[in-house]
């Protein structure tokens, strides 16, 4: 069987020292006295009541939405413990619950027993993550983290370029309160908590992402657990990212013209990974069974939560899905003043991990550190003064909601939304930016630490430098081979016209709220596709989409800048029809639209192929091969077949694949696997074989075709 995780997860002790649900302390802010009173930042093991079991694709149980009593009895006998089926996850896992809580040792025994079932791909604990914090006294209305030269993010200068227009940031947290300084920037949302007990709103999943409160009576989470007040944690995080600004009240947000997509995953005692994984996928625009489609897919996903343990397959698969959908996942490093490699999801692949700095620009005393940390941002340290912590929106209720208020919190839960807000600014100036590019820009433009912050990542987030690097300076490089200019048409084109390569459509006009639509046919082999909007007066916005007409919510590119100086560069270009919409944000006139691309080079229509025969290898070993795919190919297929044993096929563009980084991995039993790509990107593709078990006599083939 594959990827069984027999991991004993541990709990951060900064707040809750014993949680009967294998809970993990949140990566949230803590009052200084709370941390000191614990006397230890050690990590301990705790119990759980759930596991996630993923069956192999060859098993009928892999897609079953319900499991019969007979099946559950068989699984229970195999596990040696009574299990009940709860639901089927979007990642393919089956969530199962025990009659009673199990200790880590018991969980390991159960997972070891399940590991003998050849139909199971992996099994792992369903962790309960938490967000817990105690705020400092809110008396100082100061947001030093935005503008101070020592530890600030250089935001005012970045705001001269963008304030986050068009970007959407999902906050996966306790939900939100409709605070007067936040509500206008909320869009959609969902309550993804499947347990009515944890949700505390009388039901399970629904479309209401408001926070009813996450207070806990004494003994609610485990024997002897203390009572605690509602944290309104999600409201504080959301306010840091996108509190309404220039409204003469309260505070400012990092990306104050962006939208917050609240997804509720934490309630009483925390939230299960199975719910959080579904929320990650849904927030990015993926499908989750039983949940309506998300009409506002997020560009950035903020996770100010987590705890001790390895990154489970369920979490990693959800993160991979979000990245493939174009969303950057930003997570907190943790508050235990230890190596973040021991904290999940900070130790997952493909996430931006954020440490916390204090007002002096050094490491906050509680912040985790280590090689997995990518960047640092202000998290505050309110031990000497609340004004040195992070001020944001909150609620006055101790249990159920009260009135709007503001409060100072500290923690990596506070540093994370600063980095997430900066990432949103990058999407605002460059909507086609990728998660990999976002992470690279945030790290490469970070400024040095003015005080000691060992293993805190590349530096402090510098919003201005990052925005400029993402294209916010307003300058756009020309295509690699500029097309020859042609005379403009004698009269402005009519709505619905077909654009010609290198021929500008001029004299375009529309009144506020109306739009003009165009198409252009891009042939096979074309590259450096570019749409350029320029000149004229007013404010037109360009929307581009391949294959069908764009809308204000669905598009491949939308710069969304003031005025009429906008550009969409698309490379590689797909073969077929691109649709363009010019929408009047304000009345505009005499605007020009130029679409251009480079024609394919002669001889590029010839495909390439790769054949390897009688391959063999041992369990865990790799064999790597490459195939150069020319420009203009319509298909790429790689496959393995024949032989004995169990080999797995991995395909990746641009670099060798790994266990967690690939474009395709069928991951089936035996040696019959294939990967197919339409309109593959030109360049080097890596086709690799890894032995799940020893194999021999396997054949490998790969072909690109025009």
N, C-alpha and C positions, 0 to 999 in steps of 0.2 A: 504494500500500500504506500501511498505517497504523502509526504509532508505531515505526518502525525506530529503534533506538538505536545510533548509531555512536559509542559513548563509550569513550574510553581510560581505564580505571580505574587508580587509583594505590594504592600500598601505603604504609601508615604505617611508618616506619623505626625505631620505638622498640625493636623486638626483632629481627625478621627483615628483613634488608635486601634480600634477593633470594629470591623464591619463584617457581619455574617454573610455578606453576598460577594465575597472575594472582591470587595470594592477597592478602588484606588483613589488616593487623595487627588483632588483636582489640581491642575496647574493654574491656580488662581492666586489672587493676592491674599496676604495674611497680615493681620495686625501684629506689630512687633512683639507685644507681650504674649500673644498666643504662641508664637514660635518659641520664645524663651521658656515659657511654662512647660512645654513638652519635654524639655531637657534632652532631646535627641532628635536627630533627623534620620534615624535608622529606618530601614525598610523591613516590614514583617509580612508573613504569609497569612492569608485569611480564607474563609470559606466561600463557596459559591453554590448556587442552586440550579445553574443552567450550563449546558454545553452546546456547541455548534458542531454538527456532523455534516460533512460534504461527501456525497457519494460520487463515484466516478461516473462519467457521462454514459458509460455502457450499462449502468444500472438503471432500471425503471424508477428507482427511488430518487434519482437525481433531479427529476422534474415534477415529482408528485407534490401537489399542493396540500394534500392531507395524507396521513398515514393511518392505516386501519389498526384496530385494537390487536389483531393477530400479529401484524408487523411490529407494533410497539412491544408486544410481549416477547417476540423473538429478539429484538434489540435489547430489551431489558435483561433477558437471560444472558445475552452475550456480555453486557456491561456488568452484570452482577448487581444491578440496582434498578429499582422501579423508575421508569422514565415515561413522561407524557409529551406528546408532540404539541408544539405551540403554533409554528408556522413555517412556511417555506420562504427563504430570503431571495432577494434579487440577485445575490452573488451565487446562488445555487445551494447554499447551506440549509440544513434543517435545524431549527431551534428546538431544543428539547429541555424539559425541566424535571428535576428530581422531586420526590415527595418531601424530602428533607434536605437541608444544607449538607454539603460534603466538605471535609477538610481537604487541604492540598494533597495530602498523602492518599486520601481516598480517590480524589480526582485522578491522580497519576495512575493508580491501579485500574480505574475505569478506562482511561485512555489507552493504557497498555492492553487491556482486554479487547477493546474495539480495534486496536491495531492489527489483530489477527484476522479481521474480516477483510478479505481481498477486494470487496466491492466498495470499501470506504477509501476516499482520496485523502482526507485529513479529518481530525477531530481536535477541538480545542475548547478551553473554558470560554463562556460568554461573560466577559468581565463587566463589572458595574463601575463606570467611571463617575467621578464626582466633581462638582465645582463648589468649593466652600471658601468663605473668606469673612473677615471681620473688618469693616472699614475704619479708617481713622476719622477723627472729628472734622466735619466739613465746615471750615471757617474761612478759608482763603480761596478766593475766586481767581486762581492763577493757573495758567497752562504753560508753564516754563518749557515743557518738552517740545513745544512747537518752534520757539524762536530764540531761546538762549544759545549763545555761541558755544558754551561748554558741552552741554549734553543734548541740545535741541536738534531737531530734524531738518532745519533750514526750509520750513514750510512756506513762510510768507512769499519768498521769491518763487517757489514752485506754483503757488496759487495765481501768480501773474500769468502763468501759462495755461494751467488747467485746475479745475476744482473737482474733477472726477465725473464730468458729465457723461452719461451713457453707461457707466460701469455699474455692475451689480455685485454686491458682496454678501455672501451667505454667512450668517452668524449661527453656528450650531451650538446651542447653549440652553439656557433655562426658558427661552422665549423672550418676550419684550412687554413692557408697559407702554401704552400710548401717551408717552410724555410729551408735553407741549413743545419741547425742544428737539423732538425726535420723530413724532408721528408722521409729519409731512414727507419724510424720506423713507418710509416703510412701503414695501411693495410685496403683495402676496404673502407667502409663507405657509407653513404646515406644522402641525403637532405630530411628530413621528414617534412619540412614546406609546408603545403597545400595551403597557401595563397600566390599568386604571389606578392602581395603588400608588405607583410612582408618579403618574400624571397629576393626581390630586385635583382633577377637574371633572370627575364623575364619569369619565369614559376613557377609551383608548385613543387611537389615531383619529384625527379630524383636521379640518382646515383652519382651526383657530390656534394661532401660534402665540397668543397672549399668555403671559406668565401669571398663574393664579397664586404663586408663592411656593417655595420649596422648603418651608419650615418643617421641622421634625420634632415630634413629641419625644420625651425620654423613652428609650427602649424601642423606638420605631424601626431602627435599622439593624440592631443586634442587641443582645443582652447587655444591659448596662450602658448603652449609647446615650449620650447627653442630649438634652433638648437644644434646638438651635433655631434661630430666627430665619426668615426668608432673606436670601442674599440679593435678589434682583440682579444677579450676575450678568445675564444676557443684556439687560438694559444698559448697564454700565459699559460693557464691551461695545455694544452698538453705538452708543453715544460718542465714544472715542473715534470710531470709524467715520460716522456721518451724522453727527448732531447738526441740526439746522443752524445756519450761520447768517450773520448780517440781519438778524431779526430782533435785535435790541434786547434779547434775553439770554441768560444762561451762558453756555459754552459753545465752542466751535468744534467741528469734526475734522479729521484729517482729509477726507475726501467728501466735503460737505454738499456737493452737487451730485454725488452718486446715490444709489438706492441700496437699502438694506433688505435682504431676503431673510427673515427670521425663520429658523427651523428649530423647533423645540425638541431636544433630545435628553435634557436633564431635568429631573424633578426631585421628589422626596428620595433621599438616599443616593441619588445620582442617576445614571442611565446606562443601559446595557449596550455593549459593542454592537450587537445585532441590530439595534435601532440606529445607532450612530452610523454604521456602515450603510444602511439603507438611506439615511439622510444625506450622506456624502454623495451617493449616486444620484438621488433625486435632485439635490441642489444644483448639480452640474448639468442637469437636463436628461439624465438617464431614466429608465423605466423601473418602477417599483410596483409589484403586483398589489392591486387593491388601492393604490394611491393615484389620484388624477395627475395627468402630466403637468409638469412645472412650466408655466408660460413665461417665466423670467429666469432662464438659466444663469447661474452665477459665473462671473469671471474669476472671482476669488472666493475661497472658502476658509473661514476663520474657525480654528479649533483651539479654544482656550480651555483645554481639558486634557485628561490623560492620567497616567500613573505608571507604576513599576511593572516590568515584564517585557517579553519579546513582542515584536510586531506580529500579530497573528495573521494567518492567511486571509481571514475575512476582512480585516482592516486593509491589508495591502491590496487585495483585489479591488476594494472599493476606491482606494486612492488611485490605483492604476486606471480604473474606469473614468474617474473625474478628470485626470490628466489627459486621457485620450479624447475627452469631450472638450478640452481646452481650458479647464479650470486650474488655477494655481492654488494649492493647498498649503496654508500657513498654520503652523502649530507651535505651541508653547514648549520651551525647553524643560520647564519644571522648576519647582521651588525648594528642592531638598539640599541645595549646595553640594551636589554630587555630579558624577558623570551622567550626562543626558542619554548616553547609550543604554542605560538601564531603564529608561522611561519610554513608554509607548503612548501616542504614536510618534514621538520624536525620533525613535529609532527605525521608523518605516522608511522605505525608499521613496524618492520623488516628492518629498515635502520640504518646505522652507522652515527651518527650525530657528526660533527666536529666543535669545537670551535677554535678560533685563539689566539695564544700567541704572545707576542712581543719578542724582542731580549734578554730581561732580564728574560724570562721564566714566566712572569706574564700575566694576561688576557690583550689582546689588548683592547684599550679603546672602540672600536666599537663593539666588539664581543658579540653576544647573549650568554646566559647562561641558566642553569636550569636543572631540573631532566631528561629531554629528551636528554641532551648532553651525548655522550658516551666517547669521547676522545678529546684531543686537539693536535694541530700541529701548526708549525710556519705559521703565517699569516702576520707578520710584522707590523711596525709602523714607517712610514717615515716622521713624523712631524718634527723631529729635523734633520734628514739626510736621504736621499734616500737610503743610504747603509743599513739602518735598515729595509727596506722593502724587497720584494721578487723579485729577478731578474730572468727573463725568456725570451723566444723567443717572438718576436712581428713583426709588419710591420710598415713601416714609413708613409703609406698613411693616409691622414686625412679623405678621403671619400672612393674612390676606392683604390685598392691595390697599394702600392709603393714598396720599397725595404725592404730586411731583416734588422731587427734591434733587439736590446734587450732593455728591460725596466724594471724598478722597479714598481711593483704594491703591494697593500696591501689589505687584506680583508679575510673573511672566504672563498671566492672563491679561495684564494691562499692556505689556510690551508687544504682545502678538497683534492686537488690533492696530497698533501704530504701523507695523510692517505691512499688515493686510491693507490698510488704507493707502499706504505708499504704492503697493502693487496695483491697487485700483486706479491710481493716477496714471500708471503706465498703460493700462488698458484704455484709458480715456484718450490718450494721445496716439495710441497705436493699437486699434481693436484687433488686429490680426496677430498680435504678439503671442508667443507660445509660453507655456509654463516654464520650460527650460530657459527661455530668454529672460523671463521675468526674474528668475532666481539669479541668473548670471549677471544681470544688470544691477540688481540690488547689492550683490556682493562686490562687483568690480567698481562701483561708484561709492561704496561706503567710505567714510572718512575715519582716520585713525583715532584710537581711544586716547583721550587726554589724561586718563588715569589708568591704573592697573585693571585689566580685564583679560586675564589669561584664558585662552581657549573659549573665547566668546564669539567666535566667527570672524568674518572679514573686517568688521568695524561697525560704526554707528550708521544707521540708515540716513542717507542724505537725499531728501526728496527732490531738491532742485537738480542735483547731478544725475539722479536716476531718470527724471522726466526728460532732461535734455538728451540723455543717452538713448532713450526710447523713441526719440523723434519729436520731442516737444519744442525744439528750437524753431520750428516752422520751416526749416530747410529740407528739401527732398532731393536725394541724388537722382540724376537722370538715368534712364534705362541704359543698359550696357552698350547697345547700338541704337542711338536715337534714330527714329524713322525720318525720312526726308519730309519736309513740310509740303503740304498741298494747299491750294487755294481754298478758302472757306466757301460754303454754299452761298448761292446768291441770296437766299432767304432763310430765315431760321427754320430748322426742321420741325415737323409736326410731332405731337406727342405720339409715342409708339414707333418712332423711326428706328431704322437699323444703322448703327454706327459703323464707319469704315476705318480700318487700321490706318492710323496716322492722320486722319482727316478730322479737324476740329468742328464740332457743332457750336455755332456762335449765335449771339443774340437771344439767348434763352431767358425767359421771364416767367414769373408766376407770383400769385398773391399768397399771403400767409395761410398755411394749412393745406395748400394744394401741392400737387406734384407733377413732374414730367417723367415719362418712362421711355427707356431705350433698350436695345439689345445689340450684341455683337457676337458673331460666330468666330470662334477661335479654332484654327485647324490643328491637326496632329503635328507635334514637333515644335509648336510655338513656345516661346519662353519670354520672361521679363514682361508679363502683361501688366499694364499700368493705366489707371484712370486718373486724369488730372482735371480738377475744377479750378477755374481762375477768372480773374477780371470781373468787371461789372460792379454793381452796387447791391446793398442789402445783405441777406444771409441765406444762402442755399446750403443744404446738407446732402452729401452723396451717399447712397446706399448701393452696395454691389452684392450680387448673389449668383452662384452658378446653378443652372438648371431650372430655376423658377424665379418668379418675381419676388424681390425683397419686400419686407414690411418694416415698420418702425421697430419691431421686436425680433425679426428673423432676417439675418444678413450674414454675409461673409466678411464684409468690411464696411465700417462707418467711422470716419475720422471724428466727426461731430465737433468741429472747431467753429469759432466765431468768424464771420465773414465768408468769403468765397474762395479761400486759398486752401483746398483740400486735395489729398492724394491717396489713392489705393494702389499699392504695389502687390501683385500676386505672382509668386514664383515658388514652385512650378505651377504653370497654368494647366487646367484641365481642358481636354478636347471637347468642344461643344459650345452651347450658348450661354453667355453671361448676360444677366439682366441688371440694368442700372435704373435707379430712381433718384431724381433730384427733388427733394422736398423743401418747401419754403418754410423755414423756421420764422423768417420775417419776409416781407415782400422783397423780391430780387428782380433785377433786370440786367440785360446785356452780359450775361454770364457765358463763359465758354467751357465746353466739355471735350476733352481729347482722350480717346482710347487708342492705345498703341501696344504692339507686341513685336518681338523678333521672330521672323520666319524660321522654321527648322532648317538645319544645314543639310546639303545633299548627302545622301548615303545613310541618313539617320534612320531610315525605315527598315534596316536590316536587324533582325532579332539576334539574341545571343543565347548560348546554352551551356550547360554544365552537366557532366555525367560522371559518376563515381560508382564502381561496382565492388561487391564482395567486401564491404566494410565490416570491421569488427572492433569491439572495445569492451572495457570492463565497466562495472557500475561506477557512476560518478565522474567518468572521464569524458572530455570534449574532443570533437574533431571539427575544425572550422574550414569553410570553403568560401570563396567569393565569386560573385557574378557581376560584371559591369553592364548596367542597363543603359542603353542609349536614350537620347531624347526622343520623345514621340511614341514610345511603346504603349500599346493599349492594354497589355496584360503581362503578368508575371506569375508563374506557377512553380512551386517547389514541392517535391514529394519524396518520401522514402517508402520502400516496399521490400517484401521478401525476407528471407533469412529466419533466424531464431532469436529468442530472447525478447528484450524490450528496450528499444531505442526511442528517444523523443526528438522531434524536429523543432528547431528554433530558427526564426528568420528575423533579421533586423536590418534596417537601412543605416548606413554610415559607420557602424562600428560593430564589434563582435557582441552577440547577445549574451546575457547572463540569466540566472534563474529568475530575476525580477525585471529585466529590461529586454523587451522584444516587441516586434510588431505582430508576430503570429507565433503561437505555440499550441498545437492541437491537444497535446498531452493525453493521448489515448493509450490503452493497453496494446501490446504488440508493436508491429513495425509498419502498419499501414496508416500513414499520416500525410496530409497535404495542406499547403497554404496557397491561397489565390489572392491576387491584388489587381484591381482595375486601375489603369492609367498610373503605373508606378513612377515614382520620382526617379529621374535620371541620376546615375551615379553608381556607387558600389554598394551592393547588397551582400550581407553576410548570411550564409546558409550553414547552419551548424547542427551537429548531432551530439546528444548527450546520452550516455547509458544510464537509464533508470535502473536496469539490471544488465548483466553481461549480455552481449548480443554478437551475432556473427552472420555473414552472408547477406548483409543489408545493401540494397541499391539506392543511390541518391541521384535525382535528376532535377534540373531547374532550367526553365526556358522563359525568355522574354519574347513577346511577339508584337508586331505593329498592328 
